[in-house]
Amino acid sequence: MIDLRLLREDPDRVRASQRARGENVALVDSLLSADERRRSSGVRFDELRAEQKQLGKLIPKASGDEKAELLKRAEQLKAEVKAADAERDAADAETQELLLRLGNLVHPDVPVGGEEDFVTLETHGTIRDFGAEGFEPKDHLELGQLLGAIDVERGAKVSGSRFYFLTGVGALLELALVNAAIAQATAAGFTPMLTPALVRPQSMAGTGFLGQAAQDVYHLDKDDLYLVGTSEVPLAAYHMDEIIDVDRLPLRYAGFSPCFRREAGSHGKDTKGIFRVHQFDKVEMFTYVTPEESAAEHQRLLAWEKQWLESLELPFRVIDVATGDLGASAARKFDCEAWIPTQGKYRELTSTSDCTEFQSRRLSIRYRDGKQVRPLATLNGTLCAVPRTIVAILENHQQADGSVWVPEILRPYLGGREVLEPVSR
């Protein structure tokens, strides 16, 4: 959530942010009104309580008509205090409810617009000309079947659409990617983490995934637990309700977990293969820093993502995501999109978001610097979303005979294999 003091001091900035996101601008005025009622009712409650305490001292000393009047006023005050307390609680609840619906303040440099209004910041690698090489590229599903690596038919039989099995070398390729990604993160100073896949509502709401993204989340009604769509959620909640000494910052974690997404609203999109699925594994970077350091940390996370994709020798571009596609928690987001030959376009492989103080305020995570205690900043960045990375590797490194060249970084984790060979032709 945002800082209420900032809302009071500069409501136009908050309105502009909501407008840029394509979100409800009137929410800002509703929140200002609720906050004013919360504060005024709090003052009223304090005044009445002070009068009540003063009467409590006067009554024992009074007698006769004076005491009768004081007792009468005390009875009135009891009802007024109770009403003021209820009014204060109601206004506070309304303020908190509205505050949780407000997105993070958009960074001023973020391009304004919808999903297609991003700005391309840089491109890396060379897109292969398969025509010049004399063959038509196969898509990842055909390659996966040739390699005995992907089985979507049995995935659908067992679990339904958008589920899959990774088999044989496909399973080995996932383990190679995960191990290589964790090795890179560890070398960069991240602490490896295996995180829970189920979290409580407070953890999910605290990271901002129960607002506009709620329709994409799996909920277990019987247990009131949520399946995470990313290990960002448990990593953000890891230090919930804690105060961290500033000399411990930055804290950097690399979480590995299964991820579950309903993919609501994606009907008809990416239905073939394993690009858009309901369950997948991912290595996620998550960091805690001081607010003053968040922009620089964001660039570092992006650099680690670029290092990873370059080590896989994939052609990709970096985009500055537009305001309407940020998600509630992010003030700014950079995506790395790899070229997918059979689709003829770049597709998102990694994403890194600067969430500033938005999540830490919701989760009550602060840092202590001397006598000062403040909310800190949180950031996240995908290092390796496994299925999409497999898609990009298979399609970009395929050979005419259906084999796939293995990037050097993965070879130690694949028994030294330089090429993945078809098991059927």
VOPAGU-2260 file (C-alpha; in pm, 1 decimal, decimal comma):
REM VOPAGU-2260
SITE   aa  ch    i         X         Y         Z
SITE  MET   A    0       0,0       0,0       0,0
SITE  ILE   A    1     105,7     359,0     -42,7
SITE  ASP   A    2     188,5     606,1     234,9
SITE  LEU   A    3    -127,2     786,1     352,9
SITE  ARG   A    4      75,3    1098,3     427,3
SITE  LEU   A    5     181,9    1114,2      64,3
SITE  LEU   A    6    -181,7    1075,7     -40,7
SITE  ARG   A    7    -284,1    1371,5     175,8
SITE  GLU   A    8       7,9    1590,2      67,6
SITE  ASP   A    9      -0,7    1514,8    -305,8
SITE  PRO   A   10    -333,0    1356,3    -407,9
SITE  ASP   A   11    -286,1    1471,2    -769,1
SITE  ARG   A   12      18,3    1247,2    -800,5
SITE  VAL   A   13    -184,7     949,9    -682,4
SITE  ARG   A   14    -469,9    1039,8    -920,0
SITE  ALA   A   15    -222,9    1061,4   -1209,6
SITE  SER   A   16     -81,8     719,8   -1119,0
SITE  GLN   A   17    -427,8     562,9   -1109,0
SITE  ARG   A   18    -515,2     726,0   -1441,6
SITE  ALA   A   19    -195,3     597,7   -1602,6
SITE  ARG   A   20    -272,5     245,7   -1481,8
SITE  GLY   A   21    -622,6     264,5   -1628,4
SITE  GLU   A   22    -761,8     220,9   -1278,5
SITE  ASN   A   23   -1042,2     398,7   -1090,8
SITE  VAL   A   24    -934,5     758,4   -1017,4
SITE  ALA   A   25   -1241,6     823,8    -797,6
SITE  LEU   A   26   -1095,6     573,2    -550,9
SITE  VAL   A   27    -844,8     842,2    -448,5
SITE  ASP   A   28   -1116,6    1083,6    -335,0
SITE  SER   A   29   -1309,0     807,0    -158,8
SITE  LEU   A   30    -990,8     717,5      28,6
SITE  LEU   A   31    -920,0    1081,1     120,9
SITE  SER   A   32   -1273,7    1112,2     257,5
SITE  ALA   A   33   -1247,9     790,2     459,2
SITE  ASP   A   34    -909,9     892,9     596,1
SITE  GLU   A   35   -1047,9    1230,1     705,3
SITE  ARG   A   36   -1336,5    1056,5     885,3
SITE  ARG   A   37   -1090,8     816,2    1046,4
SITE  ARG   A   38    -875,2    1096,6    1180,9
SITE  SER   A   39   -1161,2    1322,5    1292,8
SITE  SER   A   40   -1343,3    1036,0    1464,8
SITE  GLY   A   41   -1017,8     942,8    1635,5
SITE  VAL   A   42    -980,5    1298,3    1766,0
SITE  ARG   A   43   -1343,5    1296,5    1880,3
SITE  PHE   A   44   -1292,1     964,1    2061,9
SITE  ASP   A   45    -978,3    1093,8    2237,9
SITE  GLU   A   46   -1157,4    1411,5    2349,0
SITE  LEU   A   47   -1450,9    1216,0    2490,6
SITE  ARG   A   48   -1222,2     971,6    2670,2
SITE  ALA   A   49   -1027,9    1260,2    2822,1
SITE  GLU   A   50   -1353,8    1413,6    2947,3
SITE  GLN   A   51   -1460,8    1073,8    3080,8
SITE  LYS   A   52   -1139,1    1037,5    3278,5
SITE  GLN   A   53   -1172,4    1390,2    3416,4
SITE  LEU   A   54   -1528,1    1316,0    3531,9
SITE  GLY   A   55   -1402,6    1001,4    3700,2
SITE  LYS   A   56   -1182,1    1221,3    3918,9
SITE  LEU   A   57   -1453,7    1481,3    3994,4
SITE  ILE   A   58   -1744,5    1252,5    4086,3
SITE  PRO   A   59   -1598,1    1114,9    4412,8
SITE  LYS   A   60   -1537,9    1470,9    4534,0
SITE  ALA   A   61   -1885,2    1604,0    4442,1
SITE  SER   A   62   -2210,7    1584,6    4639,0
SITE  GLY   A   63   -2577,2    1668,3    4608,6
SITE  ASP   A   64   -2706,7    1817,7    4281,6
SITE  GLU   A   65   -2355,8    1861,7    4145,0
SITE  LYS   A   66   -2283,9    1492,1    4181,1
SITE  ALA   A   67   -2618,3    1403,1    4022,8
SITE  GLU   A   68   -2535,1    1622,4    3720,7
SITE  LEU   A   69   -2189,4    1469,3    3690,9
SITE  LEU   A   70   -2331,5    1117,2    3705,0
SITE  LYS   A   71   -2586,5    1208,9    3440,5
SITE  ARG   A   72   -2309,0    1344,9    3216,5
SITE  ALA   A   73   -2100,7    1033,2    3282,7
SITE  GLU   A   74   -2386,5     815,7    3158,9
SITE  GLN   A   75   -2417,3    1029,6    2845,2
SITE  LEU   A   76   -2041,5    1012,7    2790,8
SITE  LYS   A   77   -2044,3     634,3    2814,0
SITE  ALA   A   78   -2283,1     616,1    2517,5
SITE  GLU   A   79   -2095,4     887,2    2323,8
SITE  VAL   A   80   -1758,9     714,8    2375,8
SITE  LYS   A   81   -1904,6     385,4    2257,8
SITE  ALA   A   82   -2051,0     552,5    1945,9
SITE  ALA   A   83   -1726,6     740,0    1872,8
SITE  ASP   A   84   -1527,2     419,2    1913,0
SITE  ALA   A   85   -1755,6     239,3    1666,6
SITE  GLU   A   86   -1734,7     530,3    1422,1
SITE  ARG   A   87   -1355,1     534,2    1446,0
SITE  ASP   A   88   -1331,9     156,9    1387,2
SITE  ALA   A   89   -1569,2     174,9    1087,9
SITE  ALA   A   90   -1376,6     463,2     930,1
SITE  ASP   A   91   -1046,0     285,4     989,8
SITE  ALA   A   92   -1177,7     -36,2     831,6
SITE  GLU   A   93   -1306,7     155,9     529,7
SITE  THR   A   94    -974,4     338,2     495,0
SITE  GLN   A   95    -777,9      13,2     503,7
SITE  GLU   A   96   -1013,7    -155,5     256,5
SITE  LEU   A   97    -982,5     132,0       7,7
SITE  LEU   A   98    -608,1     158,6      61,2
SITE  LEU   A   99    -564,1    -209,5     -28,3
SITE  ARG   A  100    -744,4    -146,9    -358,8
SITE  LEU   A  101    -503,4     127,6    -462,4
SITE  GLY   A  102    -211,0      30,1    -685,5
SITE  ASN   A  103     149,0     133,1    -622,7
SITE  LEU   A  104     259,3     476,0    -742,7
SITE  VAL   A  105     390,2     446,4   -1097,4
SITE  HIS   A  106     750,9     554,7   -1155,2
SITE  PRO   A  107     756,3     877,8   -1361,6
SITE  ASP   A  108     970,1     720,2   -1636,7
SITE  VAL   A  109     728,8     432,8   -1708,4
SITE  PRO   A  110     568,6     458,6   -2056,5
SITE  VAL   A  111     196,2     530,2   -2035,2
SITE  GLY   A  112     -48,3     292,7   -2203,4
SITE  GLY   A  113    -156,7     -68,0   -2233,4
SITE  GLU   A  114      15,5    -397,9   -2300,5
SITE  GLU   A  115     142,1    -297,1   -2645,8
SITE  ASP   A  116     272,3      46,1   -2541,1
SITE  PHE   A  117     602,3     -76,5   -2396,4
SITE  VAL   A  118     934,7      79,1   -2493,4
SITE  THR   A  119    1216,9    -142,2   -2623,4
SITE  LEU   A  120    1535,4     -54,7   -2433,0
SITE  GLU   A  121    1785,7    -293,6   -2592,6
SITE  THR   A  122    1821,8    -610,2   -2799,8
SITE  HIS   A  123    2073,5    -893,0   -2764,1
SITE  GLY   A  124    2187,6   -1180,3   -2982,4
SITE  THR   A  125    2121,1   -1265,7   -3345,1
SITE  ILE   A  126    1796,1   -1411,1   -3475,0
SITE  ARG   A  127    1870,7   -1717,5   -3686,1
SITE  ASP   A  128    1772,6   -1723,0   -4052,1
SITE  PHE   A  129    1647,3   -2079,6   -4083,1
SITE  GLY   A  130    1564,0   -2026,1   -4450,7
SITE  ALA   A  131    1927,8   -1949,7   -4521,7
SITE  GLU   A  132    2021,0   -2265,9   -4333,2
SITE  GLY   A  133    1791,9   -2464,0   -4561,5
SITE  PHE   A  134    1519,2   -2589,6   -4328,7
SITE  GLU   A  135    1188,7   -2488,2   -4170,9
SITE  PRO   A  136    1210,0   -2464,9   -3788,2
SITE  LYS   A  137     995,8   -2704,5   -3589,1
SITE  ASP   A  138     794,8   -2576,9   -3293,4
SITE  HIS   A  139     890,6   -2675,3   -2939,9
SITE  LEU   A  140     615,5   -2935,4   -2907,0
SITE  GLU   A  141     723,2   -3124,7   -3219,4
SITE  LEU   A  142    1084,9   -3107,2   -3105,0
SITE  GLY   A  143     986,6   -3217,4   -2754,1
SITE  GLN   A  144     807,9   -3519,3   -2894,0
SITE  LEU   A  145    1103,3   -3610,1   -3117,6
SITE  LEU   A  146    1335,5   -3588,5   -2817,9
SITE  GLY   A  147    1099,2   -3783,1   -2591,5
SITE  ALA   A  148    1101,3   -3474,2   -2368,0
SITE  ILE   A  149     742,5   -3342,2   -2356,1
SITE  ASP   A  150     410,7   -3527,4   -2324,5
SITE  VAL   A  151     106,7   -3296,3   -2326,2
SITE  GLU   A  152    -144,8   -3563,6   -2427,8
SITE  ARG   A  153     -96,5   -3763,9   -2109,8
SITE  GLY   A  154     -73,5   -3440,5   -1912,3
SITE  ALA   A  155    -423,7   -3353,9   -2036,8
SITE  LYS   A  156    -546,3   -3709,1   -1969,6
SITE  VAL   A  157    -421,9   -3699,1   -1609,8
SITE  SER   A  158    -490,2   -3337,3   -1512,8
SITE  GLY   A  159    -665,7   -3150,9   -1795,4
SITE  SER   A  160    -565,7   -2887,3   -2047,2
SITE  ARG   A  161    -248,1   -2683,1   -1992,3
SITE  PHE   A  162     -81,7   -2960,8   -1791,4
SITE  TYR   A  163     212,5   -3169,0   -1916,4
SITE  PHE   A  164     479,8   -3422,5   -1834,4
SITE  LEU   A  165     850,3   -3356,9   -1886,5
SITE  THR   A  166     998,6   -3695,8   -1964,8
SITE  GLY   A  167    1347,0   -3833,8   -2016,6
SITE  VAL   A  168    1579,9   -3562,7   -2136,8
SITE  GLY   A  169    1303,2   -3306,3   -2081,3
SITE  ALA   A  170    1309,5   -3375,5   -1707,5
SITE  LEU   A  171    1690,2   -3367,0   -1713,0
SITE  LEU   A  172    1680,8   -3035,0   -1898,0
SITE  GLU   A  173    1459,0   -2881,6   -1628,4
SITE  LEU   A  174    1694,5   -3000,8   -1353,4
SITE  ALA   A  175    1991,4   -2864,1   -1548,6
SITE  LEU   A  176    1825,3   -2524,0   -1585,1
SITE  VAL   A  177    1731,2   -2506,3   -1218,1
SITE  ASN   A  178    2077,9   -2608,2   -1100,0
SITE  ALA   A  179    2251,7   -2365,3   -1336,4
SITE  ALA   A  180    2019,9   -2081,1   -1234,6
SITE  ILE   A  181    2068,4   -2146,9    -862,9
SITE  ALA   A  182    2445,5   -2165,9    -919,1
SITE  GLN   A  183    2444,5   -1823,5   -1087,5
SITE  ALA   A  184    2228,9   -1673,7    -812,2
SITE  THR   A  185    2445,7   -1821,8    -537,0
SITE  ALA   A  186    2759,8   -1685,5    -702,9
SITE  ALA   A  187    2592,4   -1342,1    -705,5
SITE  GLY   A  188    2533,6   -1360,6    -330,5
SITE  PHE   A  189    2174,8   -1485,6    -314,9
SITE  THR   A  190    2069,8   -1731,5     -45,7
SITE  PRO   A  191    1902,6   -2035,8    -208,4
SITE  MET   A  192    1552,5   -2103,9     -72,0
SITE  LEU   A  193    1301,0   -2385,9    -116,0
SITE  THR   A  194     970,4   -2219,6     -37,1
SITE  PRO   A  195     616,7   -2333,6      56,6
SITE  ALA   A  196     370,0   -2365,6    -229,3
SITE  LEU   A  197      73,6   -2294,2       0,4
SITE  VAL   A  198      35,9   -1964,4     186,0
SITE  ARG   A  199    -217,0   -1794,8     412,4
SITE  PRO   A  200    -444,4   -1516,3     285,2
SITE  GLN   A  201    -237,9   -1248,9     462,8
SITE  SER   A  202      71,1   -1350,8     265,2
SITE  MET   A  203    -111,2   -1350,1     -67,3
SITE  ALA   A  204    -287,8   -1019,5      -1,0
SITE  GLY   A  205      29,9    -863,3     134,3
SITE  THR   A  206     210,8    -911,0    -194,3
SITE  GLY   A  207     -79,0    -764,5    -393,4
SITE  PHE   A  208    -212,1   -1081,1    -558,5
SITE  LEU   A  209    -566,6   -1071,3    -421,2
SITE  GLY   A  210    -669,0    -754,4    -603,7
SITE  GLN   A  211    -681,6    -742,2    -981,9
SITE  ALA   A  212    -490,0   -1073,4   -1000,8
SITE  ALA   A  213    -724,2   -1268,7    -771,0
SITE  GLN   A  214    -899,8   -1442,5   -1059,5
SITE  ASP   A  215    -570,2   -1606,3   -1156,6
SITE  VAL   A  216    -506,3   -1757,7    -810,9
SITE  TYR   A  217    -598,9   -2108,0    -691,6
SITE  HIS   A  218    -769,3   -2113,3    -350,6
SITE  LEU   A  219    -822,9   -2417,5    -127,2
SITE  ASP   A  220   -1152,8   -2331,1      41,4
SITE  LYS   A  221   -1141,3   -2610,6     298,9
SITE  ASP   A  222    -804,5   -2494,1     436,5
SITE  ASP   A  223    -823,1   -2123,6     343,1
SITE  LEU   A  224    -483,0   -2148,1     178,9
SITE  TYR   A  225    -362,8   -2025,0    -158,9
SITE  LEU   A  226    -138,0   -2198,3    -410,6
SITE  VAL   A  227     137,3   -1954,0    -503,1
SITE  GLY   A  228     174,9   -1829,2    -859,1
SITE  THR   A  229     535,9   -1740,4    -782,9
SITE  SER   A  230     776,3   -1785,0    -492,4
SITE  GLU   A  231     776,4   -1404,7    -471,7
SITE  VAL   A  232     480,1   -1451,0    -234,8
SITE  PRO   A  233     644,3   -1665,5      37,2
SITE  LEU   A  234     974,5   -1480,1      -5,7
SITE  ALA   A  235     800,2   -1144,3      50,3
SITE  ALA   A  236     614,5   -1279,9     353,1
SITE  TYR   A  237     927,7   -1446,0     494,2
SITE  HIS   A  238    1010,6   -1134,9     700,6
SITE  MET   A  239     647,1   -1033,8     767,5
SITE  ASP   A  240     601,9    -839,6    1095,6
SITE  GLU   A  241     977,9    -802,1    1141,2
SITE  ILE   A  242    1217,8    -510,7    1188,2
SITE  ILE   A  243    1553,4    -569,0    1014,6
SITE  ASP   A  244    1872,2    -385,2    1111,6
SITE  VAL   A  245    1995,2    -171,0     822,3
SITE  ASP   A  246    2341,8    -328,2     829,5
SITE  ARG   A  247    2183,6    -661,4     726,1
SITE  LEU   A  248    2060,6    -508,7     400,1
SITE  PRO   A  249    2047,9    -594,3     120,0
SITE  LEU   A  250    1889,4    -932,5     179,8
SITE  ARG   A  251    1881,6   -1140,5    -137,9
SITE  TYR   A  252    1702,3   -1473,9    -178,1
SITE  ALA   A  253    1674,2   -1711,5    -474,5
SITE  GLY   A  254    1359,7   -1919,5    -433,0
SITE  PHE   A  255    1272,4   -2237,2    -619,6
SITE  SER   A  256     911,3   -2352,0    -614,8
SITE  PRO   A  257     625,2   -2489,5    -818,9
SITE  CYS   A  258     394,1   -2213,4    -942,1
SITE  PHE   A  259      20,5   -2242,5   -1006,9
SITE  ARG   A  260    -185,9   -2008,9   -1224,5
SITE  ARG   A  261    -543,6   -2036,7   -1342,2
SITE  GLU   A  262    -455,2   -1840,7   -1657,4
SITE  ALA   A  263    -794,0   -1671,7   -1638,2
SITE  GLY   A  264    -869,5   -1468,0   -1947,8
SITE  SER   A  265    -618,0   -1658,0   -2162,1
SITE  HIS   A  266    -875,8   -1875,7   -2340,6
SITE  GLY   A  267    -748,7   -1947,3   -2689,5
SITE  LYS   A  268    -400,1   -1807,5   -2621,8
SITE  ASP   A  269     -91,2   -2031,1   -2638,9
SITE  THR   A  270    -297,9   -2347,3   -2624,6
SITE  LYS   A  271     -30,7   -2555,0   -2797,8
SITE  GLY   A  272     259,9   -2695,3   -2602,6
SITE  ILE   A  273     398,8   -2572,1   -2271,9
SITE  PHE   A  274     436,7   -2195,9   -2313,0
SITE  ARG   A  275     128,1   -2108,1   -2104,8
SITE  VAL   A  276      43,4   -2370,6   -1843,9
SITE  HIS   A  277    -130,2   -2405,6   -1506,6
SITE  GLN   A  278     168,9   -2549,1   -1319,2
SITE  PHE   A  279     539,2   -2489,1   -1369,6
SITE  ASP   A  280     863,1   -2454,1   -1176,2
SITE  LYS   A  281    1058,0   -2132,3   -1142,3
SITE  VAL   A  282    1370,4   -1983,6    -986,9
SITE  GLU   A  283    1284,9   -1637,2    -852,6
SITE  MET   A  284    1514,2   -1365,6    -718,9
SITE  PHE   A  285    1378,9   -1155,2    -433,2
SITE  THR   A  286    1553,5    -869,5    -253,8
SITE  TYR   A  287    1501,6    -636,8      41,7
SITE  VAL   A  288    1680,4    -298,7      26,2
SITE  THR   A  289    1645,7      55,4     158,7
SITE  PRO   A  290    1400,7     267,5     -47,8
SITE  GLU   A  291    1688,5     486,8    -165,7
SITE  GLU   A  292    1860,9     181,5    -313,5
SITE  SER   A  293    1563,1      25,6    -495,1
SITE  ALA   A  294    1620,5     181,9    -839,8
SITE  ALA   A  295    1984,1      68,4    -846,0
SITE  GLU   A  296    1884,6    -277,5    -720,3
SITE  HIS   A  297    1627,7    -297,3    -999,8
SITE  GLN   A  298    1905,3    -247,1   -1255,4
SITE  ARG   A  299    2113,5    -515,7   -1083,6
SITE  LEU   A  300    1826,8    -766,8   -1103,0
SITE  LEU   A  301    1784,8    -686,4   -1471,2
SITE  ALA   A  302    2159,4    -735,8   -1525,8
SITE  TRP   A  303    2143,8   -1081,2   -1361,9
SITE  GLU   A  304    1850,6   -1176,5   -1586,5
SITE  LYS   A  305    2040,3   -1059,8   -1894,9
SITE  GLN   A  306    2347,5   -1254,9   -1781,1
SITE  TRP   A  307    2132,0   -1568,2   -1755,0
SITE  LEU   A  308    1974,5   -1535,0   -2098,5
SITE  GLU   A  309    2309,3   -1452,7   -2257,7
SITE  SER   A  310    2459,4   -1766,0   -2100,5
SITE  LEU   A  311    2180,6   -1967,3   -2270,1
SITE  GLU   A  312    2276,7   -1792,2   -2597,7
SITE  LEU   A  313    1921,5   -1682,0   -2668,2
SITE  PRO   A  314    1829,5   -1376,9   -2876,2
SITE  PHE   A  315    1619,6   -1143,8   -2659,9
SITE  ARG   A  316    1511,1    -786,8   -2604,1
SITE  VAL   A  317    1451,0    -581,0   -2289,3
SITE  ILE   A  318    1132,6    -376,4   -2262,0
SITE  ASP   A  319    1011,4    -109,0   -2021,4
SITE  VAL   A  320     658,4    -230,5   -1943,2
SITE  ALA   A  321     377,9      26,5   -1983,1
SITE  THR   A  322     166,3     152,5   -1692,4
SITE  GLY   A  323    -143,0     -50,7   -1777,5
SITE  ASP   A  324      50,2    -378,2   -1767,6
SITE  LEU   A  325     246,7    -332,6   -1443,5
SITE  GLY   A  326      27,7    -517,7   -1195,0
SITE  ALA   A  327     -76,6    -361,6    -865,6
SITE  SER   A  328     252,2    -396,5    -675,3
SITE  ALA   A  329     509,2    -273,5    -926,8
SITE  ALA   A  330     615,7      87,5    -962,3
SITE  ARG   A  331     826,2     -14,1   -1262,5
SITE  LYS   A  332     883,8    -340,1   -1446,9
SITE  PHE   A  333    1135,0    -459,0   -1705,2
SITE  ASP   A  334    1069,8    -773,6   -1910,9
SITE  CYS   A  335    1325,6    -978,9   -2103,8
SITE  GLU   A  336    1156,4   -1135,4   -2404,6
SITE  ALA   A  337    1322,8   -1416,8   -2599,8
SITE  TRP   A  338    1271,9   -1466,3   -2972,3
SITE  ILE   A  339    1049,5   -1766,4   -3049,0
SITE  PRO   A  340    1119,2   -1865,0   -3412,1
SITE  THR   A  341     793,4   -2045,4   -3495,6
SITE  GLN   A  342     588,0   -1759,8   -3350,8
SITE  GLY   A  343     799,1   -1498,4   -3527,0
SITE  LYS   A  344     802,6   -1268,6   -3225,9
SITE  TYR   A  345     955,5   -1199,1   -2887,7
SITE  ARG   A  346     783,0   -1349,9   -2583,2
SITE  GLU   A  347     834,7   -1282,5   -2212,5
SITE  LEU   A  348    1085,3   -1510,0   -2040,4
SITE  THR   A  349    1183,3   -1305,6   -1735,7
SITE  SER   A  350    1042,7   -1004,7   -1554,2
SITE  THR   A  351    1176,9    -783,1   -1277,1
SITE  SER   A  352     969,7    -540,8   -1069,5
SITE  ASP   A  353    1054,2    -263,1    -827,2
SITE  CYS   A  354     771,6    -270,9    -572,7
SITE  THR   A  355     922,7      12,5    -363,0
SITE  GLU   A  356     752,8      15,9     -18,3
SITE  PHE   A  357     418,1    -118,4    -141,2
SITE  GLN   A  358     452,7    -478,4     -19,4
SITE  SER   A  359     650,4    -400,9     296,1
SITE  ARG   A  360     376,1    -165,1     421,3
SITE  ARG   A  361     114,5    -436,2     370,0
SITE  LEU   A  362     329,4    -702,5     534,2
SITE  SER   A  363     465,8    -475,7     810,5
SITE  ILE   A  364     832,1    -525,5     719,2
SITE  ARG   A  365    1056,3    -243,4     831,8
SITE  TYR   A  366    1422,5    -166,0     882,5
SITE  ARG   A  367    1595,8      11,1    1169,9
SITE  ASP   A  368    1863,5     271,2    1103,7
SITE  GLY   A  369    1972,1     413,9    1437,9
SITE  LYS   A  370    1655,9     536,5    1607,8
SITE  GLN   A  371    1462,6     554,0    1280,7
SITE  VAL   A  372    1229,5     268,5    1178,2
SITE  ARG   A  373    1091,4     277,9     823,0
SITE  PRO   A  374     931,9      48,7     563,1
SITE  LEU   A  375    1191,7     -98,7     330,1
SITE  ALA   A  376    1170,8    -168,4     -43,4
SITE  THR   A  377    1113,2    -509,9    -203,5
SITE  LEU   A  378    1201,3    -619,0    -555,0
SITE  ASN   A  379    1158,4    -941,0    -748,7
SITE  GLY   A  380    1297,4   -1085,3   -1067,5
SITE  THR   A  381    1243,6   -1408,9   -1257,3
SITE  LEU   A  382    1568,4   -1589,8   -1317,5
SITE  CYS   A  383    1428,8   -1901,4   -1484,5
SITE  ALA   A  384    1066,5   -1987,0   -1559,0
SITE  VAL   A  385    1136,5   -2342,5   -1670,0
SITE  PRO   A  386     877,4   -2430,3   -1940,7
SITE  ARG   A  387     915,4   -2104,6   -2133,2
SITE  THR   A  388    1293,6   -2133,1   -2114,0
SITE  ILE   A  389    1273,5   -2486,7   -2251,8
SITE  VAL   A  390    1054,0   -2356,4   -2535,4
SITE  ALA   A  391    1313,8   -2091,4   -2623,1
SITE  ILE   A  392    1608,8   -2332,9   -2602,8
SITE  LEU   A  393    1447,6   -2602,7   -2816,4
SITE  GLU   A  394    1332,3   -2365,4   -3088,2
SITE  ASN   A  395    1641,0   -2143,7   -3107,6
SITE  HIS   A  396    1902,5   -2420,8   -3080,8
SITE  GLN   A  397    1736,6   -2683,8   -3300,9
SITE  GLN   A  398    1916,3   -2852,4   -3588,9
SITE  ALA   A  399    1774,7   -2971,7   -3921,1
SITE  ASP   A  400    1759,7   -3336,1   -3804,4
SITE  GLY   A  401    1550,3   -3251,2   -3496,2
SITE  SER   A  402    1840,9   -3256,1   -3253,5
SITE  VAL   A  403    1902,6   -2959,6   -3023,8
SITE  TRP   A  404    2235,5   -2797,5   -2943,2
SITE  VAL   A  405    2298,4   -2761,3   -2567,5
SITE  PRO   A  406    2430,0   -2425,9   -2436,8
SITE  GLU   A  407    2766,8   -2470,2   -2268,1
SITE  ILE   A  408    2641,3   -2353,6   -1927,0
SITE  LEU   A  409    2399,7   -2648,5   -1907,6
SITE  ARG   A  410    2638,7   -2923,3   -2018,3
SITE  PRO   A  411    2787,8   -3001,0   -1673,8
SITE  TYR   A  412    2433,3   -3066,2   -1550,1
SITE  LEU   A  413    2349,9   -3290,7   -1846,7
SITE  GLY   A  414    2637,4   -3535,2   -1817,8
SITE  GLY   A  415    2845,8   -3338,3   -2066,5
SITE  ARG   A  416    2591,0   -3365,8   -2349,2
SITE  GLU   A  417    2655,1   -3118,5   -2628,8
SITE  VAL   A  418    2347,6   -3221,6   -2827,4
SITE  LEU   A  419    2006,2   -3362,2   -2737,8
SITE  GLU   A  420    1933,5   -3637,2   -2988,3
SITE  PRO   A  421    1586,8   -3748,0   -3112,0
SITE  VAL   A  422    1463,1   -4078,7   -2976,4
SITE  SER   A  423    1229,8   -4114,0   -3274,7
SITE  ARG   A  424    1234,3   -3973,5   -3624,6
